[in-house]
Amino acid sequence: MIKDEYDVIIVGTGAAGLFAALKIDEKYNVLMITKDTLENSDSYLAQGGICMLLDETDYDSYFEDTMRAGRYENNKESVKVMIRSSQEIIKELIEYGVDFDKNENGDFSFTREGAHSTYRILHHKDVTGREITSKLLANVKKRDNITLSEFTTMTDILEKDNICQGIIVNHKGQTKAVKAKKVILATGGLGGLFENSTNFRHITGDSFAIAIKHGIELENINYIQIHPTTLYSKKSGRRFLISESVRGEGAVLLNSKEERFVDELLPRDVVTAAIKKQMEEDGKDYVYLSLLHMPREEIIYRFPNIYEHCLKEGFDLSEEYIPVTPAQHYLMGGIKTDTYGRTTMKNLFAAGETACNGVHGANRLASNSLLESLVYAKRAIGVIEDEIQRENIDLGNLHIESFMGNEIVDRLDQWFKNNKKSILNEIKGKDVQFYDQWCDHEN
Ligand SMILES: Cc1cc2nc3c(=O)[nH]c(=O)nc-3n(C[C@H](O)[C@H](O)[C@H](O)COP(=O)(O)OP(=O)(O)OC[C@H]3O[C@@H](n4cnc5c(N)ncnc54)[C@H](O)[C@@H]3O)c2cc1C
């Protein structure tokens, strides 16, 4: 049952939302909502892993790898904060019960992905996101101060004079306004707006449409990452990712003549452009990926999820090439925040893929996003607790009726269509070329 008011509302139960919830002092009551089931977040899908600074000698190289991938458009302070916080965050994850793969000596088994100059990515086989998210969720469920509500869609925020005072939700067709001292938007990216995306279909960038409507500043909303390798399929729906760590472990890309045509470990945008060009030259909708150098047992041990999925789709990774094609994957831009998750609206915070603090610049370095989500969600909570204590906000004086009126959304499908139009227009305004090449123009 959703009450009328909370200290903090967190929209989204991905890595960012869950970590934020766990960092809030148990004396505050918290509502967490999600549009779908608790588990169905993009965080759950993450395969490759999560980056960690190896030691002091790795700092300059990690910093440079992140900057180079981001075409040096990154916010340097954000990059520094993320890298410097990484060891502490990993320690906390382990305390929450997260298990990372180890080698025979009991040390972490690091892997590597595109544009990393060394092995610094922790993983749990090829289901790192599931391991992290499920352990965080298990801990959240133990907290008496946190209410979880599934199939509950935020359709708007309660706002007056650029101050956020809660949200409006649609739950099982019923609309309700819920007041809060602080709201955190952790609704992920916008892959659901694209016909071909690795994201869950319900991750449709709702926070961005709400931000546009309320004049909350967005940043780099056109900085959208296309992942070079998703399993080619003629079926509609979510595209299955073939993690970059497969290439990190030596898989090669081949054209129709079975020849290599690109260095597979270049940044994602560069590899994507090379694949696109090759597909045009070959007159095909895909190129091939070969992992044939790796023994079958090793493939099954290291990439059980990818191996199984490909098998279900009729491809045996250990015996044949698989067809791969680029698809929308990640949003580097989003709602503009500082390095504490503060947006341009008072009492409104953003974290995870929804937020843009500039850490990724123009292109994200692989396996930096789970880390970024956790680092900045935690930092936002520090500020939120401090503000709640200092400000003594009294929600009792707030008259919900004044916010409702037109905000009631009884047709979620129509609401979604309008949102899609508004977000795609924003992208078009920033980058017509990207829009023409990748956005679905039917809506
Ligand atoms: C297939 C795949 C593989 C990936 N692999 C990696 C990897 O190996 N390493 C890495 O670092 N990153 C990886 N990423 C990226 C990373 O998983 C995400 O960027 C990150 O987890 C985002 O977390 P989040 O908490 O911000 O959002 P999400 O995990 O996407 O969660 C968003 C939440 O918001 C909810 N929501 C959305 N809209 C609403 C609304 N209107 N009302 C209520 N709830 C709403 C959703 O239901 C969901 O609970 C991968 C992504 C994908 C898709």
PDBQT file of the ligand as one rigid body, heavy atoms in Angstrom, charges set to zero:
ROOT
HETATM    1  C1  LIG A 501      22.356  -5.833 -21.801  1.00  0.00    +0.000 C 
HETATM    2  C2  LIG A 501      23.123  -4.841 -20.989  1.00  0.00    +0.000 A 
HETATM    3  C3  LIG A 501      24.404  -5.153 -20.545  1.00  0.00    +0.000 A 
HETATM    4  C4  LIG A 501      25.141  -4.235 -19.788  1.00  0.00    +0.000 A 
HETATM    5  N1  LIG A 501      26.377  -4.580 -19.303  1.00  0.00    +0.000 NA
HETATM    6  C5  LIG A 501      27.031  -3.725 -18.483  1.00  0.00    +0.000 A 
HETATM    7  C6  LIG A 501      28.259  -4.106 -17.858  1.00  0.00    +0.000 A 
HETATM    8  O1  LIG A 501      28.744  -5.212 -18.040  1.00  0.00    +0.000 OA
HETATM    9  N2  LIG A 501      28.862  -3.212 -17.040  1.00  0.00    +0.000 N 
HETATM   10  C7  LIG A 501      28.349  -1.962 -16.792  1.00  0.00    +0.000 A 
HETATM   11  O2  LIG A 501      28.928  -1.198 -16.027  1.00  0.00    +0.000 OA
HETATM   12  N3  LIG A 501      27.172  -1.590 -17.370  1.00  0.00    +0.000 NA
HETATM   13  C8  LIG A 501      26.508  -2.440 -18.192  1.00  0.00    +0.000 A 
HETATM   14  N4  LIG A 501      25.326  -2.058 -18.749  1.00  0.00    +0.000 N 
HETATM   15  C9  LIG A 501      24.767  -0.740 -18.430  1.00  0.00    +0.000 C 
HETATM   16  C10 LIG A 501      24.219  -0.758 -17.019  1.00  0.00    +0.000 C 
HETATM   17  O3  LIG A 501      23.603  -1.993 -16.752  1.00  0.00    +0.000 OA
HETATM   18  C11 LIG A 501      23.203   0.346 -16.819  1.00  0.00    +0.000 C 
HETATM   19  O4  LIG A 501      23.638   1.537 -17.326  1.00  0.00    +0.000 OA
HETATM   20  C12 LIG A 501      22.975   0.595 -15.360  1.00  0.00    +0.000 C 
HETATM   21  O5  LIG A 501      22.770  -0.625 -14.712  1.00  0.00    +0.000 OA
HETATM   22  C13 LIG A 501      21.810   1.514 -15.165  1.00  0.00    +0.000 C 
HETATM   23  O6  LIG A 501      21.331   1.364 -13.860  1.00  0.00    +0.000 OA
HETATM   24  P1  LIG A 501      20.160   2.290 -13.358  1.00  0.00    +0.000 P 
HETATM   25  O7  LIG A 501      19.898   1.896 -11.952  1.00  0.00    +0.000 OA
HETATM   26  O8  LIG A 501      20.482   3.683 -13.656  1.00  0.00    +0.000 OA
HETATM   27  O9  LIG A 501      18.905   1.915 -14.295  1.00  0.00    +0.000 OA
HETATM   28  P2  LIG A 501      18.187   0.549 -14.611  1.00  0.00    +0.000 P 
HETATM   29  O10 LIG A 501      18.923  -0.608 -14.070  1.00  0.00    +0.000 OA
HETATM   30  O11 LIG A 501      17.863   0.556 -16.042  1.00  0.00    +0.000 OA
HETATM   31  O12 LIG A 501      16.833   0.650 -13.782  1.00  0.00    +0.000 OA
HETATM   32  C14 LIG A 501      15.816   1.556 -14.148  1.00  0.00    +0.000 C 
HETATM   33  C15 LIG A 501      14.625   1.332 -13.226  1.00  0.00    +0.000 C 
HETATM   34  O13 LIG A 501      13.694   2.383 -13.398  1.00  0.00    +0.000 OA
HETATM   35  C16 LIG A 501      12.368   1.842 -13.510  1.00  0.00    +0.000 C 
HETATM   36  N5  LIG A 501      11.551   2.825 -14.230  1.00  0.00    +0.000 N 
HETATM   37  C17 LIG A 501      11.762   3.363 -15.460  1.00  0.00    +0.000 A 
HETATM   38  N6  LIG A 501      10.813   4.284 -15.742  1.00  0.00    +0.000 NA
HETATM   39  C18 LIG A 501       9.978   4.319 -14.671  1.00  0.00    +0.000 A 
HETATM   40  C19 LIG A 501       8.800   5.050 -14.337  1.00  0.00    +0.000 A 
HETATM   41  N7  LIG A 501       8.277   5.968 -15.169  1.00  0.00    +0.000 N 
HETATM   42  N8  LIG A 501       8.184   4.805 -13.158  1.00  0.00    +0.000 NA
HETATM   43  C20 LIG A 501       8.677   3.870 -12.308  1.00  0.00    +0.000 A 
HETATM   44  N9  LIG A 501       9.807   3.158 -12.549  1.00  0.00    +0.000 NA
HETATM   45  C21 LIG A 501      10.440   3.386 -13.714  1.00  0.00    +0.000 A 
HETATM   46  C22 LIG A 501      12.587   0.532 -14.217  1.00  0.00    +0.000 C 
HETATM   47  O14 LIG A 501      11.482  -0.324 -14.088  1.00  0.00    +0.000 OA
HETATM   48  C23 LIG A 501      13.843   0.046 -13.494  1.00  0.00    +0.000 C 
HETATM   49  O15 LIG A 501      13.493  -0.515 -12.241  1.00  0.00    +0.000 OA
HETATM   50  C24 LIG A 501      24.579  -2.975 -19.507  1.00  0.00    +0.000 A 
HETATM   51  C25 LIG A 501      23.301  -2.644 -19.973  1.00  0.00    +0.000 A 
HETATM   52  C26 LIG A 501      22.580  -3.557 -20.706  1.00  0.00    +0.000 A 
HETATM   53  C27 LIG A 501      21.223  -3.183 -21.185  1.00  0.00    +0.000 C 
ENDROOT
TORSDOF 0
